[in-house]
Amino acid sequence: MEMKKQSVPLPLLVMGCGGVGRQLLHHIVSCRSLHAKQGLQLRVVGVCDSQSLVLTADVFTMELSDTSLMEICQKKSSGSPLTALNDFGECQIFRNSEATRKIVEIAALLGRSTGLVLIDCSASSDTIRVLNGVVDLGCCIVLANKKPLTSGIEDYEKLVSHLRHIRYESTVGAGLPVITSLNRIIASGDPIHRIVGSLSGTLGYVMSELEDGKPFSQVVRGAKGLGYTEPDPRDDLGGMDVARKALILARLLGWRINLDSIKVDSLYPDAMAPDTMSVEDFLNNGLPSLDNGIEERVKVASSNGNVLRYVCMIEGSRCEVGLKELPKDSPLGRLRGSDNVLEIYSRCYQELPLVIQGAGAGNDTTAAGVLADIVDLQDLFH
């Protein structure tokens, strides 16, 4: 006779109601029957945005209903703050600094009894203080937000001081198993000596389109039209998002470095920075002036039998982000479109690298990675 699995309740508190946070709540609701078969119950006790926290009346015994979670998603999708929720059943709403204090209070209460998973789906640096405040309270932390892991080295080391209690797969490759793969290689004692990766779907798309002879400005405008870039494409072209991912990987390898230690090759000059040139002026005048220089670099790479890729490179004592010439027949050289690709070289993967490739961005994929990280923590709650 098959024994029914005993349900393992995981209390969750979600910080951030943007695209990833809302998609995560949708995933949690849609996976109820799957998780029930696995003997798992995800109990959302609170959700917060940058201004307020919605909390169930009794965090020990109650949870936000699926109807409430979907109402939260609907309100946030329409641009309303959580404070706009009316008649929200047996829930409490806390605002601003009161919300922050309440999160730490709940973490202290649940961390020492039932446990709590604190999930950061924001894109804010403001969560660092809260996260570091709950690290020693027995809570688990799941991150989609890169900024806590790329803050100062002291904050970082505090955050990862309880390694079994933190998961952050989605900070580098959305749902791709990048962090998991590196952790397994490191745990096996296999020394990693080189990592090279295209970790921006936007820049991966731009680079592969340039191979077809299209002008840089045309490709970037096209990527913006397809929704691949941020509203200001310089947020992608500057390379800082890739630099943060590179820093997370380098620190995982044990490097005690900060973001300013990474050499970042921006695809536009300082004279075209957002504080000196408007988005419209950049798109209409700045971008076209970069076409010839980029075209020349593409031609030089091609004459060498290579292609240009915007990559992070971690090797020896170097951690760099920028344009590199790579062999056409390498995994990165064959990359087309917006996929992420990572090549990992170690003693065991010396000649042929371990290659991880797939969709590395998007709210759906990222939220799925976050959910997988949450489920991965369930053994700590027995």
C-alpha positions in Angstrom: 0.0 0.0 0.0 1.5 3.4 -1.0 2.1 5.7 1.9 0.8 9.2 1.5 3.7 11.7 1.8 3.5 13.9 4.9 3.1 17.6 3.8 6.1 19.8 4.5 4.9 23.4 4.9 7.3 26.1 3.8 6.3 29.6 5.0 7.3 32.2 2.4 7.6 36.0 2.4 8.0 37.5 -1.0 9.8 40.9 -1.4 9.2 42.5 -4.8 6.0 42.6 -6.9 7.5 43.4 -10.3 7.4 41.1 -13.3 9.4 38.3 -11.6 7.6 38.6 -8.2 4.1 38.4 -9.8 5.1 35.6 -12.1 6.4 33.7 -9.1 3.1 34.0 -7.3 1.3 32.7 -10.4 3.7 29.7 -10.5 3.1 29.0 -6.8 -0.7 28.9 -7.4 -0.5 26.9 -10.6 1.8 24.3 -9.1 -0.4 23.5 -6.1 -1.4 20.0 -7.2 2.1 19.2 -8.3 3.6 20.2 -5.0 0.9 18.3 -3.1 1.9 15.1 -4.9 5.5 15.9 -3.7 4.3 16.3 -0.2 5.1 20.1 -0.2 2.9 23.0 0.8 4.1 26.6 0.0 2.4 28.9 2.5 2.8 32.6 1.5 2.4 34.6 4.7 3.4 38.0 3.3 4.1 40.0 0.1 5.7 43.4 0.0 6.6 46.1 -2.5 8.9 49.1 -2.1 6.3 50.9 0.1 4.3 48.3 2.1 3.9 44.8 3.3 0.7 42.7 3.2 0.8 40.2 6.0 -1.6 37.4 7.0 -3.2 37.9 10.5 -1.5 34.9 12.0 1.8 33.9 10.4 1.9 30.6 12.4 -1.4 29.2 11.2 -2.7 31.2 8.2 -1.6 32.1 4.7 -2.6 34.5 1.9 -5.2 32.7 -0.1 -4.7 32.0 -3.8 -7.5 34.5 -4.5 -5.6 37.1 -2.5 -2.3 36.4 -4.3 -4.0 36.8 -7.7 -5.6 40.1 -6.5 -2.2 41.3 -5.4 -0.8 40.5 -8.9 -3.7 42.2 -10.6 -3.3 45.4 -8.5 0.4 45.5 -9.1 0.1 44.8 -12.9 -2.2 47.8 -13.1 0.4 50.0 -11.5 -1.3 50.3 -8.1 0.7 50.0 -4.8 -0.2 47.3 -2.3 -1.7 50.1 -0.1 -4.5 50.3 -2.7 -5.8 46.9 -1.6 -9.2 47.3 0.0 -11.1 44.9 2.3 -8.4 42.3 2.2 -9.8 39.8 4.6 -7.9 38.9 7.7 -4.7 40.6 6.6 -2.7 43.5 7.9 -0.9 46.2 5.8 2.3 47.8 7.1 3.9 50.8 5.5 7.5 52.0 4.8 9.9 51.6 7.8 7.1 49.8 9.8 7.0 47.2 7.0 10.8 46.7 7.2 10.7 46.2 11.0 7.8 43.8 10.7 9.7 41.6 8.2 12.6 41.2 10.6 10.1 40.6 13.4 8.3 37.8 11.5 11.7 36.4 10.5 12.7 36.1 14.1 9.4 34.5 15.1 9.2 31.9 12.3 13.0 31.4 11.8 13.2 30.0 15.3 10.1 27.8 15.1 8.7 26.8 11.8 11.3 28.3 9.6 10.8 31.0 6.9 12.0 31.4 3.3 12.6 35.1 2.5 12.5 35.6 -1.3 14.0 38.8 -2.9 12.5 39.3 -6.4 13.1 43.1 -6.2 15.8 44.9 -8.1 16.7 47.1 -5.1 19.8 47.6 -3.0 17.4 48.5 -0.1 16.8 44.8 0.7 20.5 44.2 1.7 20.0 45.5 5.2 16.9 43.4 5.8 18.5 40.2 4.4 21.6 40.6 6.5 19.4 41.3 9.5 17.7 37.9 9.2 20.7 35.7 8.2 21.3 34.6 11.8 17.7 34.0 12.6 17.4 30.6 11.1 15.7 31.8 7.9 16.4 30.7 4.4 17.0 33.2 1.6 16.2 32.9 -2.2 17.4 35.6 -4.5 16.5 36.7 -8.0 17.9 40.2 -7.1 21.7 40.4 -7.9 22.4 43.5 -5.9 22.7 41.9 -2.4 25.3 39.5 -3.8 27.2 42.3 -5.6 27.3 44.8 -2.7 30.5 45.2 -0.6 32.4 42.1 0.3 31.5 42.3 4.0 27.8 42.4 3.2 28.3 39.5 0.7 30.2 37.3 3.2 27.5 38.0 5.9 24.8 37.0 3.4 26.4 33.7 2.5 27.6 32.8 6.0 25.0 30.0 6.2 25.6 28.4 2.8 22.9 25.7 3.2 20.3 28.4 3.8 20.8 30.5 0.6 19.9 29.9 -3.0 20.5 32.3 -5.9 20.5 30.4 -9.1 18.3 33.0 -10.9 20.7 35.8 -10.4 23.0 34.6 -13.2 21.1 32.5 -15.7 17.4 32.7 -14.8 16.3 29.1 -14.8 19.7 27.7 -16.1 21.6 25.5 -13.7 24.7 27.7 -13.6 25.3 28.1 -9.8 24.3 24.4 -9.2 26.8 23.2 -11.8 29.6 25.3 -10.4 28.9 24.2 -6.9 29.0 20.6 -7.9 32.4 21.0 -9.6 33.8 23.0 -6.7 32.5 20.4 -4.2 34.2 17.6 -6.2 37.6 19.2 -5.8 37.9 19.8 -9.5 39.7 23.2 -9.9 38.0 25.6 -12.3 40.5 27.7 -14.2 38.4 29.5 -16.8 34.8 30.7 -17.2 33.7 32.5 -20.3 30.0 33.3 -20.9 27.5 35.3 -22.8 25.2 36.2 -20.0 23.0 38.9 -21.6 20.2 37.8 -23.9 20.1 41.3 -25.3 23.8 41.5 -26.1 23.9 38.0 -27.3 21.1 38.9 -29.8 22.9 42.1 -30.8 26.2 40.3 -31.4 24.8 37.5 -33.5 22.8 40.0 -35.7 26.0 42.0 -36.4 27.4 38.9 -38.1 24.8 39.4 -40.9 26.3 42.7 -41.8 23.6 44.9 -40.2 24.7 48.3 -38.7 25.0 48.4 -34.9 22.4 51.2 -34.6 19.8 49.2 -36.7 20.4 46.1 -34.6 20.0 47.9 -31.3 16.9 49.7 -32.4 15.5 46.4 -33.6 16.2 44.8 -30.3 14.5 47.6 -28.5 11.5 47.2 -30.8 11.3 43.5 -29.9 11.4 44.3 -26.2 14.8 42.8 -25.7 16.4 45.9 -24.3 15.6 48.1 -21.3 13.6 51.3 -22.2 17.1 53.0 -22.3 19.3 50.5 -24.2 22.4 51.9 -22.5 21.3 49.9 -19.4 22.2 46.8 -21.5 25.0 48.3 -23.6 27.0 49.5 -20.6 27.7 46.0 -19.5 27.0 46.5 -15.8 24.4 43.8 -15.6 26.9 41.3 -17.1 29.5 42.6 -14.6 27.3 41.9 -11.7 26.8 38.3 -12.9 30.5 38.0 -13.4 31.1 39.2 -9.9 28.7 36.6 -8.5 30.5 33.8 -10.3 34.0 35.1 -9.3 32.9 35.3 -5.6 31.5 31.8 -5.9 35.0 30.7 -6.9 36.4 32.3 -3.7 37.6 35.6 -5.2 37.3 38.4 -2.5 36.7 41.2 -5.0 34.2 44.0 -5.4 32.3 45.3 -8.5 34.9 48.1 -9.1 37.6 45.4 -9.5 36.0 44.2 -12.7 37.1 45.7 -16.0 34.0 46.7 -17.9 34.1 47.5 -21.6 31.0 49.6 -22.4 29.7 49.7 -25.9 29.2 53.4 -25.8 31.6 56.2 -24.6 31.2 58.3 -21.4 30.2 61.3 -23.6 26.9 59.4 -24.4 26.1 58.5 -20.8 22.5 59.0 -19.6 23.5 62.1 -17.5 24.8 63.8 -20.6 22.6 62.6 -23.4 18.8 61.9 -23.6 17.5 58.5 -24.7 16.1 60.0 -27.9 19.3 61.8 -28.7 21.3 58.6 -28.1 19.0 56.5 -30.4 18.9 59.1 -33.2 22.4 60.6 -33.1 24.7 58.7 -30.6 24.1 55.2 -31.9 24.7 55.8 -35.6 28.0 57.4 -34.8 29.2 54.1 -33.3 28.4 52.0 -36.4 31.7 52.3 -38.2 33.8 51.4 -35.2 31.7 48.3 -34.4 31.6 47.3 -38.1 35.4 47.4 -38.2 35.8 45.2 -35.2 33.3 42.7 -36.7 35.4 42.6 -39.9 38.7 42.2 -38.1 37.3 39.3 -36.1 35.9 37.7 -39.2 39.3 38.0 -41.0 40.8 36.1 -38.1 38.2 33.3 -38.5 36.5 34.5 -35.3 33.3 36.2 -34.2 32.7 39.0 -31.7 30.8 38.2 -28.5 30.1 40.3 -25.5 31.2 38.1 -22.7 32.4 37.8 -19.1 35.8 36.2 -18.8 37.1 34.8 -15.5 40.6 33.4 -15.8 43.9 33.6 -13.8 43.6 36.8 -11.9 41.4 38.5 -14.5 37.7 39.2 -14.3 36.6 41.2 -17.4 33.5 42.0 -19.2 33.4 43.2 -22.8 33.8 42.4 -26.5 36.1 39.4 -27.3 37.0 37.6 -30.4 36.1 33.9 -30.1 36.4 31.0 -32.6 33.3 30.6 -34.9 33.1 26.9 -34.1 33.1 27.3 -30.3 29.9 27.0 -28.3 29.9 30.8 -27.9 30.8 31.4 -31.5 27.9 29.3 -32.6 25.4 31.3 -30.4 22.5 32.8 -32.3 19.7 34.8 -30.8 19.1 35.7 -27.1 20.2 32.5 -25.4 22.8 32.6 -22.6 25.8 30.3 -23.0 28.5 29.5 -20.4 31.7 27.6 -21.0 33.4 26.1 -17.8 36.9 24.8 -18.0 38.4 22.8 -15.2 40.8 19.8 -14.8 38.0 17.4 -15.8 36.6 19.7 -18.5 40.0 20.7 -19.9 39.7 20.3 -23.7 36.0 20.2 -24.0 34.3 22.6 -21.6 31.1 22.0 -19.7 28.6 24.1 -21.7 25.4 25.4 -20.3 23.0 27.0 -22.8 19.4 28.1 -22.9 17.0 31.0 -22.2 18.7 33.1 -19.5 16.2 35.9 -19.1 12.5 36.7 -19.0 10.1 36.9 -16.1 8.6 33.4 -16.6 12.0 31.6 -16.8 13.5 33.6 -13.9 10.4 33.0 -11.7 10.6 29.3 -12.5 14.2 29.3 -11.4 13.3 31.0 -8.1 10.5 28.4 -7.5 13.0 25.6 -8.1 15.3 27.2 -5.5 12.5 27.4 -3.0 11.5 23.7 -3.5 15.2 22.8 -3.2 15.2 24.0 0.4 12.4 21.7 1.6 14.7 19.2 3.2 15.8 21.9 5.7 12.2 22.0 7.0 11.8 18.4 8.2 
